[in-house]
Structures are given as C-alpha cells and as structure tokens.
Amino acid sequence: MNRKDFLKTSSLAVAGLSLPFGCSKDDNPVAPVEQSELPPFPYLEVSGTNYDVGKKTGEFFKPIFEENFRRQNETIQFIVGLADSEPDKYFNPFYNAAIEHFPEYIDELKGMADGIGIPFRTVMCFNLIMEIMIRHATSGGNIPIKIPHFGCSDISYSSSTRTIMAHNEDFDKKMADLMYVVKVSVPGKPTFIGLNYPGLIFGIPPGMNEAGLVETGNFISSLEVNDSAPWMFLARSILDKENLTDAVAALKLPSGYAEHYQVGSFTENKIHAVEFTTGASESKELNGFYVHTNHLILPTMLNLPQSPDGTTYARYEILSAYAEEYKNKIDQVNPDKMVSWLSNHDGYPNYVCTHSENAQTVSSSIFDFQDKSWRLYKGNPCYGYYKTLRF
C-alpha cells in the first residue's frame, strides 16, 4: 500500500479521527469472514538498517504518530518532565543499558523520531513509560495522570498434533484506531510482521517472523523497577531470533520492568511461556491448555510483588473454565472455538472481550501452528473482522 492509498483508507482520512469500534455491533457492521490476505490495519512493507526502518515507518505513518502524541500529550509531558528533572534516576540508567545491549533498537527509535519530526528523547521516554512512572510512584511520588490500561488475555493449547495460541490485546482506547502493521526486513535478521502501537518500538503487540516464531505479551503490574534495559526492548528482540531457545533466552536478560510472553515456534510445534520481572524469570514449555491474563502464575514467581488490576483474576477464571470444559473434547478445539472464548462478555465489567469506558480489546490473534498462519482481528473479536497472514 502506498501513502496515497493509505490516506484514502485510514480512519484519519475518512472518519475525522473517530474511533471506528464502539460497544455494539451496529457501530462497526462487518462481515464475520476473512476479507483478503493483507492485514486489516494500515500496512507498510519496509527494509533497510534499523535506523532506515524506523525512519521510513515514522514518515509513512506520520499522521497516526502525530495524532497519538497529541492524545497522549499530558502523559508524555509528565514522563519527559521527570526524565529532564532527574535524568540519573529516570532516564540515563535505562538508556545506557539499552545502548549496551540493544544499540540497534536505539537506532530504530532515532529513525522513528526523525521520520516523525520530533525529538528522540520524547520517543525514548514514551518507550520508558512504565519504568519512569513506576519508579516515580515507588519513590513516593504522585502520578497526576491515569496510567494507561494494559490488559490482555491468553488461552492456548499445545500438543504433538494440535497447537493453537490465542490472544486478546487490550489497551488504552485512545490507541484503538491508530494501530498499524509493518513487515520489516533488516539485513541479517528474519523478516517479521508486527502489529504496532504508534510511537512504541516493534514487538509489543503480537507478531511473527519468517523463522516461524510467534509472540504475544501480557502486562504484569510489578512494584519494582531495575536499572536495566527497557522491557520493551526485550520484547522487540524476540522478532529477531531464529529459534525458540534463543527467543526464550532473550526474555531472561536483565529487565527494567516486568512482562509475560508466550513465544511459539511453527517449526518446532512448541510454545513456551515466560514471566520476567526486574530480578527473576521463569519459563515453561506448554503441554495441553494454558491460560494467562495479567498476574504472575508460574511457581517461582507467585510471591513476587505485583499490583494486578481488578479484571485479571476474573478473566483468568473465565478462560480457565473453558479449558477445563474442553480438556477431554480436544477434537472440538479449533481457531473458531478459541475466538468464541476470546469474545466472552460474561461478568461485566470484567469480561474477556473488553468494551469499557477507557479500555478496549484493540485486536485479537489466533496462531494456528499446523496451518502456519496468523488470524489477525481488527478491534474486538466479537465483531468477527479478521484477515489471515502467512509467510
């Protein structure tokens, strides 16, 4: 898609920046069938160095990036202000660790900033949003703005003959109509396709690469921050890996904050779950059903300090009930069945398919390991609007 076609079809051009997904199906009447082989979001294919990739992405999606920074202005001004007021506390430790371990991703963000036409420091601080905010809060500081919603729900099934990885990406409603997909080719690295948030580094929402690796992430509300590389950079590194072992190892590097990831390999027909915080990590090869939302569940991680939101346990129980119900009916477990589970609206306001005032399921993903495909949904899965991606 060229820039002219993008501007014709994006919500920025045709909907006056209005959110295209509301809380009823009538707000977005779409056919519940696959439409084409292209992603259901604004799309770009880009190649070159990490800097080139960042710059071309920033240039092409500049209207989306600018609108996001306008909507997030209060948050960005707050975190940049903290970074400028005490750089040795809020900026330098994370930036220096990123330079040491991931200099290519610093180049990527520098390119993105240049493409958008805003200072690199602003983009870098946006990618340090949780490290900065939580360090401030745990130091006794007041946070006068609402921390963005970071939800997400996973349910997967893994066996020698049938493996499916399913995920709801829940986030701040402000970003729901600003997401995009990029296919990235950097010399010496696997080409990858990633769903992305404007202004954040690649790899936070789901993605897959040509080596057959796929990934989904779930935010963990840790109460600790460490002077290490930004957690988002660890997530980005998954997309550059060739195999499952290296991808899991990448998530066990020292991290500035916490997260959970599912990493799967179409080639190996395996899924690993990884939880990591600032000082600990645990991984597990999955067998059978696995459910994860936004709190730590692996044995060595259970008692680490965290502050989960009120919905995570409810969503976990709903999806766990489905897993229990179908553990002896595996022949009925398929992508459509998992989508129906991700579309659950029981227990308002804690339902799996999020339609709250400030948060939304902005996308859903079904990775079918036997079909080697990614079914990518735009908006809530209950609307049924998806396209299937393959390498």
C-alpha positions, -999 to +999 in steps of 0.1 A: +000+000+000+014+034-009+009+065+011-018+078-011-039+046-008-032+046+030-046+081+034-077+071+015-085+041+037-073+051+071-096+064+098-075+095+099-087+105+064-123+093+063-136+094+098-122+126+113-101+106+137-132+090+153-129+056+169-142+030+145-152+004+171-178+012+197-196-010+222-222-025+200-220-044+167-240-017+150-211+006+154-190-015+131-211-037+108-186-060+092-189-095+077-176-122+100-154-136+073-119-133+060-116-104+035-081-108+019-045-117+026-034-082+036-036-071+073-068-055+084-049-024+096-029+003+077+000-016+063+036-009+052+065-031+039+099-016+047+135-027+046+170-014+054+190-008+085+173-004+119+175+033+115+161+032+080+132+010+091+124+034+119+126+065+098+105+051+069+079+039+094+077+073+111+075+091+077+048+069+063+026+068+094+034+104+105-003+114+107-010+084+131+021+091+152+013+128+155-023+122+165-012+097+191+013+121+206-014+147+206-038+124+225-011+113+249+003+148+254-004+150+291+013+117+298+043+124+276+048+158+291+047+142+326+073+115+319+096+137+298+094+163+327+105+136+352+133+125+329+146+160+325+143+168+362+163+138+374+180+121+344+202+099+365+171+084+381+145+084+353+164+082+320+201+075+320+201+041+336+177+026+311+191+045+281+227+034+290+216-003+294+198-001+261+229+013+244+249-015+259+226-044+250+204-032+221+222-003+202+203-013+170+170-006+187+181+028+198+189+035+162+155+022+153+138+047+176+161+075+165+150+068+129+114+068+140+118+102+158+135+117+127+107+103+105+080+118+126+100+150+131+101+151+169+130+148+194+144+114+200+142+120+238+104+122+236+102+089+217+126+072+241+107+084+272+075+071+257+092+037+254+102+040+291+067+049+302+063+022+328+099+023+341+096+061+346+060+060+361+066+031+385+099+044+397+083+077+405+054+060+423+075+037+443+097+066+453+067+082+469+059+105+440+024+114+429+011+104+395-014+131+385-025+112+353-041+079+348-017+051+340-027+036+306-047+003+307-025-027+299-048-057+298-045-089+277-058-125+278-042-157+265-056-192+261-035-218+242-035-254+236-003-273+227+002-310+218+021-330+192-008-329+168-027-297+176-012-264+187-031-231+188-021-198+205-048-173+211-046-137+225-067-106+232-047-074+230-064-049+254-051-014+257-060+023+262-090+031+240-071+062+227-049+039+206-076+017+192-080+035+158-043+043+155-027+009+152-009-003+121+010-033+107+046-033+093+065-060+075+102-054+084+133-067+067+167-059+082+198-075+067+210-105+086+177-108+106+145-127+099+118-107+082+089-101+106+053-089+105+042-069+136+011-052+148+022-020+164+014+009+187+023+044+173+055+057+190+065+024+206+091+000+194+080-030+174+072-062+192+048-051+220+016-064+204+016-098+186+040-106+157+056-134+137+087-138+117+098-159+087+117-183+110+083-194+123+084-176+157+052-160+170+047-140+202+021-124+224+026-104+255+007-097+288+015-068+310+025-075+346+019-047+371+052-051+391+061-029+420+098-028+412+120-011+386+156-020+378+184-001+362+184-024+332+173-023+295+137-013+289+114-043+290+100-032+256+135-038+241+135-074+253+101-079+236+115-064+204+144-088+203+121-118+200+113-109+164+150-110+155+155-146+167+158-177+146+146-203+171+126-208+203+156-214+226+172-180+216+138-162+219+132-175+255+168-167+265+163-131+252+134-127+277+156-137+306+181-108+302+181-082+330+150-061+325+139-026+337+103-038+343+081-069+341+061-088+315+047-122+304+052-136+269+041-166+250+066-175+224+058-202+199+076-219+170+057-232+140+088-252+130+092-269+164+054-270+171+060-258+207+050-229+229+069-215+259+056-192+285+080-167+301+073-145+331+100-120+339+104-092+365+133-070+374+152-097+393+136-130+384+122-150+355+107-184+348+098-202+316+077-232+310+072-254+279+034-257+275+015-290+273-022-290+270-042-259+279-026-228+292-043-196+304-027-163+313-040-128+319-022-100+338-008-115+370+021-138+378+012-175+379+044-196+374+055-213+406+087-194+414+071-160+405+038-162+426+050-144+456+069-115+439+055-080+445+028-071+420-004-049+419-028-065+394-060-047+383-094-059+393-102-077+360-072-100+356-084-127+380-120-127+366-107-131+330-084-159+342-112-178+358-135-174+327-108-188+303-097-215+328-133-227+329-133-231+291-100-250+293-115-273+320-146-279+300-128-289+268-098-308+282-115-340+272-130-326+240-099-316+221-113-326+188-137-296+191-109-271+198-101-250+168-095-213+159-132-206+157-138-221+192-110-201+207-123-169+191-157-176+208-139-178+241-120-146+235-153-130+227-168-137+261-189-109+276-199-126+309-193-108+342-194-071+332-172-051+336-146-079+338-153-097+307-127-111+284-137-092+253-132-056+267-156-027+259-150-005+288-151+033+290-113+037+288-101+004+275-108-019+246-098-052+230-080-034+202-071-067+184-071-104+187-047-130+173-050-167+166-018-185+157-025-219+141+007-240+142-005-267+118-017-242+093+013-219+100-010-189+099-019-158+120-056-149+120-054-112+130-086-094+141-092-057+140-110-045+171-130-068+194-131-104+182-169-104+187-171-082+156-156-110+136-134-089+113-101-106+105-076-115+079-051-144+077-014-137+074+013-161+063+049-161+053 
